[in-house]
């Protein structure tokens, strides 16, 4: 493999991907616990229900973030990261534009 082009693994290592998903799950779990009043000293049944729901929300968010970030990484071509872009991104390529003066489509 050549060293001038990054690989998909170089874009985000699996440990970083899992760390990001775990951080999002931890955040979602803590927000769920706080919103359900876990830290306000309610009854043990309410605390247990809050913990169970927080674990469910944390698990769902872990899987969702892991899946979404992994799919977004598949959409990136690693070879395009090293090529410089010197034109606006949303404009079509010069080969794809029609000649406005003659009204002809470009030849393929």
C-alpha positions as a Markdown table, in Angstrom:
| # | Residue | x | y | z |
|---|---|---|---|---|
| 1 | Unk | 0.0 | 0.0 | 0.0 |
| 2 | Unk | 1.2 | 3.5 | -0.7 |
| 3 | Unk | 1.6 | 5.9 | 2.2 |
| 4 | Unk | 0.4 | 9.0 | 0.2 |
| 5 | Unk | -3.3 | 8.0 | 0.4 |
| 6 | Unk | -5.0 | 7.5 | 3.8 |
| 7 | Unk | -7.0 | 4.3 | 4.3 |
| 8 | Unk | -10.5 | 4.0 | 5.8 |
| 9 | Unk | -8.8 | 2.8 | 9.0 |
| 10 | Unk | -6.7 | 5.9 | 9.1 |
| 11 | Unk | -9.8 | 8.1 | 8.9 |
| 12 | Unk | -11.1 | 6.8 | 12.1 |
| 13 | Unk | -9.7 | 3.9 | 14.0 |
| 14 | Unk | -12.1 | 1.3 | 15.5 |
| 15 | Unk | -11.2 | 2.3 | 19.0 |
| 16 | Unk | -12.1 | 6.0 | 18.2 |
| 17 | Unk | -15.3 | 4.9 | 16.7 |
| 18 | Unk | -16.2 | 2.8 | 19.8 |
| 19 | Unk | -15.1 | 5.6 | 22.1 |
| 20 | Unk | -17.3 | 8.1 | 20.3 |
| 21 | Unk | -20.3 | 5.8 | 20.5 |
| 22 | Unk | -19.6 | 5.0 | 24.2 |
| 23 | Unk | -19.4 | 8.8 | 24.9 |
| 24 | Unk | -22.7 | 9.5 | 23.3 |
| 25 | Unk | -24.3 | 6.5 | 25.1 |
| 26 | Unk | -22.9 | 7.7 | 28.4 |
| 27 | Unk | -24.2 | 11.2 | 27.8 |
| 28 | Unk | -27.7 | 9.9 | 26.8 |
| 29 | Unk | -27.8 | 7.7 | 29.9 |
| 30 | Unk | -26.9 | 10.5 | 32.3 |
| 31 | Unk | -29.4 | 12.9 | 30.7 |
| 32 | Unk | -32.1 | 10.2 | 31.1 |
| 33 | Unk | -31.2 | 9.7 | 34.7 |
| 34 | Unk | -31.3 | 13.4 | 35.4 |
| 35 | Unk | -34.5 | 13.9 | 33.6 |
| 36 | Unk | -36.2 | 11.0 | 35.5 |
| 37 | Unk | -35.2 | 12.4 | 38.9 |
| 38 | Unk | -32.8 | 9.7 | 39.8 |
| 39 | Unk | -30.6 | 12.0 | 41.8 |
| 40 | Unk | -33.5 | 13.6 | 43.8 |
| 41 | Unk | -33.8 | 10.7 | 46.2 |
| 42 | Unk | -37.2 | 9.2 | 45.2 |
| 43 | Unk | -38.5 | 5.8 | 46.1 |
| 44 | Unk | -36.4 | 2.7 | 45.2 |
| 45 | Unk | -38.9 | 1.6 | 42.6 |
| 46 | Unk | -38.6 | 5.0 | 40.8 |
| 47 | Unk | -34.8 | 4.8 | 41.0 |
| 48 | Unk | -34.8 | 1.3 | 39.6 |
| 49 | Unk | -37.1 | 2.3 | 36.7 |
| 50 | Unk | -34.9 | 5.3 | 35.9 |
| 51 | Unk | -31.8 | 3.1 | 35.8 |
| 52 | Unk | -33.4 | 0.5 | 33.6 |
| 53 | Unk | -34.7 | 3.1 | 31.2 |
| 54 | Unk | -31.3 | 4.9 | 31.2 |
| 55 | Unk | -29.5 | 1.6 | 30.3 |
| 56 | Unk | -32.0 | 1.0 | 27.4 |
| 57 | Unk | -31.6 | 4.6 | 26.1 |
| 58 | Unk | -27.8 | 4.3 | 26.4 |
| 59 | Unk | -27.8 | 1.0 | 24.5 |
| 60 | Unk | -29.9 | 2.3 | 21.7 |
| 61 | Unk | -27.8 | 5.5 | 21.4 |
| 62 | Unk | -24.6 | 3.4 | 21.4 |
| 63 | Unk | -25.8 | 1.2 | 18.5 |
| 64 | Unk | -27.3 | 4.2 | 16.6 |
| 65 | Unk | -24.2 | 6.3 | 16.8 |
| 66 | Unk | -21.9 | 3.4 | 15.9 |
| 67 | Unk | -24.0 | 2.5 | 12.9 |
| 68 | Unk | -24.5 | 6.1 | 11.7 |
| 69 | Unk | -20.8 | 7.1 | 12.0 |
| 70 | Unk | -19.7 | 3.8 | 10.4 |
| 71 | Unk | -22.0 | 4.4 | 7.4 |
| 72 | Unk | -20.9 | 8.0 | 7.1 |
| 73 | Unk | -17.3 | 6.8 | 7.0 |
| 74 | Unk | -18.1 | 4.5 | 4.1 |
| 75 | Unk | -19.4 | 7.5 | 2.1 |
| 76 | Unk | -15.9 | 9.1 | 2.2 |
| 77 | Unk | -13.4 | 8.2 | -0.5 |
| 78 | Unk | -10.0 | 8.2 | 1.3 |
| 79 | Unk | -8.2 | 9.2 | -1.9 |
| 80 | Unk | -10.2 | 12.4 | -2.2 |
| 81 | Unk | -8.9 | 13.6 | 1.1 |
| 82 | Unk | -5.4 | 14.3 | -0.4 |
| 83 | Unk | -6.6 | 16.0 | -3.6 |
| 84 | Unk | -6.8 | 19.8 | -3.4 |
| 85 | Unk | -10.1 | 21.4 | -4.3 |
| 86 | Unk | -9.7 | 24.8 | -6.0 |
| 87 | Unk | -13.2 | 25.4 | -7.2 |
| 88 | Unk | -16.6 | 25.7 | -5.5 |
| 89 | Unk | -17.9 | 22.3 | -4.4 |
| 90 | Unk | -21.5 | 22.7 | -5.5 |
| 91 | Unk | -20.7 | 23.8 | -9.1 |
| 92 | Unk | -20.9 | 21.1 | -11.7 |
| 93 | Unk | -17.7 | 19.9 | -13.4 |
| 94 | Unk | -16.6 | 21.8 | -16.5 |
| 95 | Unk | -17.1 | 18.7 | -18.6 |
| 96 | Unk | -20.7 | 18.4 | -17.6 |
| 97 | Unk | -21.9 | 21.9 | -18.4 |
| 98 | Unk | -23.6 | 22.8 | -21.6 |
| 99 | Unk | -22.4 | 25.5 | -23.9 |
| 100 | Unk | -24.9 | 28.3 | -23.3 |
| 101 | Unk | -24.0 | 30.1 | -26.6 |
| 102 | Unk | -24.5 | 27.1 | -28.9 |
| 103 | Unk | -27.1 | 25.2 | -26.9 |
| 104 | Unk | -25.2 | 21.9 | -27.5 |
| 105 | Unk | -24.7 | 19.3 | -24.9 |
| 106 | Unk | -21.0 | 18.4 | -24.2 |
| 107 | Unk | -19.7 | 15.4 | -26.1 |
| 108 | Unk | -18.9 | 12.4 | -24.1 |
